Amino acid sequence: MGSEFSAFGGAGGSSADAWVGFLRKTPAKCAAILAVSGKDRHSSAPKKTDTPTSPMDKIFEFAGNHVVLTTLLMLSFLLVVFTELRRKSAGVTTVEPQAAVALMNANAVVLDLRSAEAFARGHIVNARNIPFDELSANKEKLEKMKSKPIIAVCDAGVTSSRVVDSLRKSGVESVYGLKGGINAWTQANLPLVTAKKAKKKS
């Protein structure tokens, strides 16, 4: 601004014109200075970030960032629930090996009715062994299983069908027999574990 003042600092008739020119330029310069200073204030201000403050916020944030994965998980869960309800309404008592895997993924309990020797040679992972002829002496164990779906397993599916009928008559609804038994399970190329492998894992 020093140059503008020097232009009309002295006396003379041209000073009035110089003042008019100066006053015309001044508002534009002031506005430019204010605009620049306003940008500096905005850029220097710290940005606020919304961070989850509760477990539910974290769940919603995860669902928002992984829409496809969340949708697939929900669909899988609903499919298992729908299939379970359809089995109950239709009075289904046996399940194919692949359907048994889906139930196991939904926290079903595998009840192996074979002998301890057969169980040790190979059984479904996390299965619980209660031989058929010892069921009456293990009613307490069966009571604890009733809170989850039960998959009864034998060699060929015959013994498990009898157990399923008996348990359903006693009021246990979510109990199914593995169709074809362990034989069908191995034919479907699904894995078995031996007693030694089970001990190593535990």
Secondary structure as UniProt FT lines:
FT   HELIX           2..7
FT   TURN            13..14
FT   HELIX           15..44
FT   HELIX           55..65
FT   HELIX           67..90
FT   STRAND          94..95
FT   HELIX           97..105
FT   TURN            106..107
FT   STRAND          109..112
FT   HELIX           116..121
FT   TURN            125..126
FT   STRAND          128..129
FT   HELIX           132..134
FT   HELIX           136..138
FT   HELIX           139..145
FT   TURN            146..147
FT   STRAND          150..153
FT   HELIX           158..169
FT   TURN            170..171
FT   STRAND          175..178
FT   TURN            179..180
FT   HELIX           181..187
FT   TURN            188..189
FT   HELIX           195..201
//
